[in-house]
Amino acid sequence: MSPTPTDLASSAEPAHAGAPASRTVQPSVAGQPLSSDALLAGRTAVTIEHLGERYVLRATRSGKLILTK
């Protein structure tokens, strides 16, 4: 199933998935944390595909992160 323009605007999929990336997020190396600011890129939520499943990572108003399936 191809992502819709809405999916592309709200997702952070790897460049190899064919999704246009407005900002490239470098892979985290063990011991080097990946900033939530870099991952969210100004959005409050992103869709993450992992092993064929989609998850949504959301930042709450209180600054916490929630990952849901």
N, C-alpha and C positions, 0 to 999 in steps of 0.2 A: 504494500500500500504506500503510495507516494504521499509525503507530507504536504499539507495545504499551506498557503501563505501564512495563515494564522499560526500553524504549528512551527513554521520556520522562524517567525518573529519571536516566539516564546520559548524556543528550545536552544540548548547548547549541545549540539551533536558534533562529533568529530568531523574534520574537514573531509576525510575519506568517505563519509556517508553521502556526499553530494550536496550537503546543505551549505549555502553561502555563509561564510563567516564574516561578520562585521568586525570581529575582534578575535584574534587567535590566542587561545589559552595554551600556554606551554605545559607539557606534562610535568607532574610533580615527581621529583626524584626522592627516594626514601630519605627522610631527614629534612627535606625542604617542603614546608607546608604550602598548599595552594590557597591563596587568599580568597575568601568568599566574595570580596569585591570584584576580583578578576573573573570568578566563575559566574556571578550574577550580572556583571557588566551594566549596573544601573537599573536592573529589573528587580521585581519582588519575587519572581518565580522563574524557574527554568525546568524544562523537561530533559531528563537524562535517560538514555537507552543503555541498558546493561544486560548482556546475555539474552537479548531478544525481548526483554521486558522494559516497559516504560515506567519511570518514577518521576515525581515532581518534587523539586527542592524549593521550599518557600522560606522567605525571611519574614518573620513576624514584626509587628510594630514595636515590640519590646526588645528586638534585636536577636531573637533566637532563631534557629534553623529547624525546619520540620521536613522530613523526607517521607513521602507517602507513595504507595503503589497504586 
